[in-house]
Amino acid sequence: MMVYGKTDLVRIFCCLKFIVCYLTLEDLPSQYLNIEHGNFSRRYILETELGKGAYGTVFLARSESTSKNFAIKVQRIDFYNIFKYSPDIQFTTILRHENIVEIFEFKIIQDLEYAIYEYIPLTFCDFFRTHIVEFKAFLYFIKQILDALNYLRIKKIVYLDLKDNNIMITKDFTCKLIDFGIATFEESQNNIFKCADTSIDDVNDTKYSFYAPEIRACKKFNHKADIWSLGQIFEEYFEGYKETIKSKEYKLIVADFISKTLDPSPKNRISADKALLHPIFNILYDFVFCFAMLPDFFHYKNDISLLKNGKRVFFKNKRHCFEIHCCCINKTDRFQSGYNLTHKFKFSNRIFQLFSKKKLFYHF
């Protein structure tokens, strides 16, 4: 007799195909959701269905007091009663990143779990279907997704569900990952393809292509499994930009990025932190100018220090410290003159004069 641990049981129940968790407004005990915190309470009105998946349904809701919109995910807790809360809530409550959806509060009523998230109308897929997106903007989105994946890498969390419908884009063009229902800590190695009802044909189905090979093969995996999914998204959407890339050199850079993210071997596949430094993103920094010829300075105020020394700028406060390298730090060519610098970037001259008048910076 095979003995399963608690986590194994939860995962097996969650991914069995015959279990349907769809909910409609009629299935809910009430269209109104009241959440109390001591003497203070909030009331939400669930209005329409936004979408549904294997683990529940997301509704558009409105705060009765502020009329602000929210997304409320409702799912049955039968599968999660061992841990009380779903993996989605467990992860989003501990993750704080600008590229990960924010959860505000949650509540269990009878056998239903309600999770209140920020409302973002457009998915990545919807955005590209309804907007004309330049290649630089596309790269900007990809970089944001990588920022989130790198954050998860540091936390040793594998997202496992990166696809265009699980990426939202806000009004200010910020990408946010949603739905952490099948996410897992690296050490747990929870894999949805371990389910007994998943056949070889299912695993090889093209609809599962965004899962990394090691995930589909039920082998050991790490954060690089999410990089494979990112590579799949990039390759699919890049098809629409192929004709716009004229530089042969840059085409090689793009091909290198795709090959590194879609390497079948997790060992050789690029990691999120290294992918962020890939030259494919260099065109996002065309506005960056050479600051090496600017006078060195040191500024200190309220436990914050800012130091420029040659081709480096150093920042330090009580919690963080980092350094910024000038774009020419590894080049042997001569620096631009101060005249060319301020002539090319006219705003620079105004900023430098402003700094000088306010005496924010001091020479050594």
N, C-alpha and C positions, 0 to 999 in steps of 0.2 A: 504493500500500500504506500503510495507516494504522499509525503507530508508537505504541505505548502505553508510558508510563512504568511503573516498577515499582509505584507506588501504584495506578495505573489497573488493572493486571493483577490485583492482589490483590483490589480491590473488585469487578471484573467476575466473577472466579471465586467470590467469596463470595456473590454475590446471584443466581447462575443457579439457576433453580427446579428444574432436573432433578438437581442434585447433592444427595444426601442424606447428612447427616453424623450421623445418629442412631447411638448406640452403646448397647449393653446390657452388663450385667455379664459376659455370656458372651463379648463381643467383646474384653474387656480381657485382657492377658497374665496378670494376677493380681488377686485381690480385695484384695490388700494393697498398700499404697503406702509405700515406705521413702524418707525424705528425710534425707540425711546432711549435717552441717555440721561438718567436722573430725572430732573424736572423739565428737561428739554426734549422735544420730540420733533421728528421730521415725517412728513407724509408725502408719499410718491403715488402718482396715478399712472398705472400701466396702460398705455394707449394702443399701440400696434406692435405686431411681430416684425422684428428686423431680420431674423434668420434663425435657423435651427441646425443642430449637428447631432453627433452620436451621443452627446452627454447632456443635452438640454436645449433650451430655447432662449434667445435674447430678445427682449422687448424694449421698445422705445418708451421711456417714462418721463414724467414731468414732475418737478417739485411743486407742490401746491403753494408753497410760500413765496418762492422766487421765480417760478415758471421756467426755470432752467431745465434743459433736457439732460437725461442720463440714459445709459444703457444698463438694463438690469438683466442679468443672466439667472435663469431659474432652472434648477435641475433636482431630480429626486436624490435623496441621500442614502438610498438602500445600499448602494455599492460602497459608500464612503463611511458608513457608520462606525467602522473600526477606528477611523481617525477623526470622526465627527465632521470634518470639513473636507471639501473636494481638493484635489491637487491644485486646481486653478487658484483657489483662494489661498492655499498654503504658500504658493510661490509668489503671487502678486502682492501679498501683504508684506513680504520680506524684501522685495525688489524695489529699488528706488533709482530710476534712470529715465532721462528725458525721452528715450526711444522705446520705453516699455509702458503699456497702458497703466493708468493709475486707478487703483481701487479705493473707494471712499469708505465703504462700510458693508457689512453683510449680516444676515440674520437667518435663522432656521425657524420655520413655522410648520408645525406638524411634520410631514416627511419631505418638505421642500426647502431647498437652500436658495436664498436670494443674495446675489452679489451685485453691488451698485458700482458701476464703472463710469468713467468719463465717456461722454457720447462723441464719437467721431463718425461722421456720415459715410465717408468714402474709403473703400478698400484700395489697395495698390492696383488691383485689377480694374476696378471701377474708374479710378483716376486716369489711367492710361487709355481707357475706352472713351472717356469724355473730354480729354484735354490733349492738346498738341504739346508734347514734352520734348524739349531739346536734349541732346545727348549729355550735355553738362549737368542738366537737372536730373537726368536718369542716374548719372554717376553720383550725384549728391545724395540721392535716395539710397543707393547701394552702400555708400560710405556710412550713412546713418545706421543702416541695418547691421553693418559690420561693427559699429560702435556698440550696439546692443549685444551682439554676439560676443564681443571681447569682454564686456562686462559680465556676461554669463560664464565665460571661460574662467575669469578670475574667481567667480563664486562656485566654480566646479559644478555648474548646472548645464544639462543638455536640453535644449528646447524641444527637439524631435518633431516639430510640426511647422517648420518654416515653409510657407507657400504664399502666393500672392493674395489669397483671401484672408490670411491671418496677419497681414500687414495693413495698418490703417494710415491714412495721410490726413493731417489736420489742415485747417485753413491757412496756417502759416508754413505749410509744407514740411512739417515734422513727421517723420515715419515713426510708428509705434507698433510694437509686437503685441498681439492679443492671444488669448486662449492658451493657457499653460496646462491644459487638462491632461496631457500625456508627457509633460516635462518630467525630468528625473535628475537626481544627483548622480554624478559620475560613479560614485562608489556603489550605488544601488543597482546599476545596470538593468533597470526595468525596461523591457523591450516589448512593444505591442505585437511583434511578429512571433512571440513565443506562444501565442494562443494555439490551442489544439485544433481549431477549425480553420487555420490559415494554411492553405495548400501551396505547393511549389508554383502552380499556375498563378495563384493569387499574388505571390511574392514577385513574380516576374511581369505582372501586369504593368503596362505603361503608366497607369494612374498612380502607381507607387514609385515612379522613377525619382521623385524628389527625396525619397529616403535613401540614405547612403547605402552602398553595397554591404557594409558590415552590419547595418541594422537589419536589412532584408535577410541576411544569412545568419542572423542571431549570434553574431560573434561579439567579442568585447569591443566597446566603442568609447569614444570620448567626445569632447567639444567639437572635434573636426567633422563629426557627422553633420552638424549644422552648416558647416562650410560647403559641404557637397550640395545641400539644399539651396544655398545661396548661389552656387555656381549654376545650378539648374535654372533658377530664376533669371540670372544674368544672361545665360546663353539664349534662353527663349526670347527675352525682350530685346536683346541686342540684334536679333534678326531684322528688326525694323530700322536699325541704324547703320547697317553694313554699308549701304550705298553713300552714306553721308561722310564716312571716314575716308579721306583722300590720302593721308600720309601712310606710306608703306611701313615706315618705322613704327607708327602708332598702331597699325594693324597687327604687327608682330607683338607689340606690348599687350594688346587685347587678347590675342591668341595665347600668350603666356599666362595671363591671368585666368583664362578659362581652363587651361590645362592644369594649372596648379590647384584650382578649386575643385576640379572634377577628376583629380587623380584617384583611381580605384583603391590605392593603398593609403590607409589612414596615416601611416608612418611618413609617407612622402607628401601627403596633402598639406597645403599651406595652412597655418593657424591664423586666427582672427587678428592677432596683434601684428603679425608680419604682413598679412593681406592689407592692412590699413596703410602700410608703408610702400605698397606696390606702386611702381611708376605710372600705372594706369590713372591714378588720381592726381598726377602732377598738373594736369590742365585745369584743375579746380583752383590752383594757386597762382594763376597768371597775374593776379593783382598784387602779389607779394613783391616788395621791392628790397633792394640791397641796402641794409642799414649799417654796413661795416664802416663806411666813411664818416658816419655821424660821430660827434665828440663822445667820448666815454662819460658816463655820469653815474651818480649814486643818489638814490632818494630813499629816505626812511621816514615813515609816519604810521602811528598806531600799530606798531608791531609788524608792519609790512615793509619789506625792503625790496628795492628794484635796482639792479646793477647792470650797467652795460660795460662790457670789457672786450674790445676788439670785435670779433665776429659772433659774440655770444651775449645774450641777455639773461640774467638770473633773477628769478622771482622767489620770494620766501615769505611765508607767514607762519602762524603757530601750528597750522595743520598740514600745509602743503609746501612743497618746494619743487621747482622745475627750471629747466633752462631752454631757451629758444636759440637755435642756430640760424645764422644768416644763410640765405640761399646760395651764397658763394663760398661757403666754408670749405668745401672740398675742391674748389676750382683754383687754378693757378693763374687765370687771366686777371687783368687789372680791374680794380673796382671802378664803378662809375664815379664821376666827379660829383661833388655836391651840387654844382649847377645843373648837371644833367638829371640828377635825382629829383630835384625840386621842380625842374622844368617838365619832366615826364609825369610826375605826380604832383600836380599843383596844390592839392590839398595838403601835402606834406609840409610845404613852406608855411602855410597858415598855421598848421599844428605846431611846428617848431617855434614860430614866433609867439604863439600863445603860451607854450611851455616856458619860453624865455621870459616873457613879461610876468608870468605868475611865479617864476623862480621855483618851479617844481623840481627841477633837476639841478644837481650840483656836480661840478667837476671834482676829480680827486685832487 
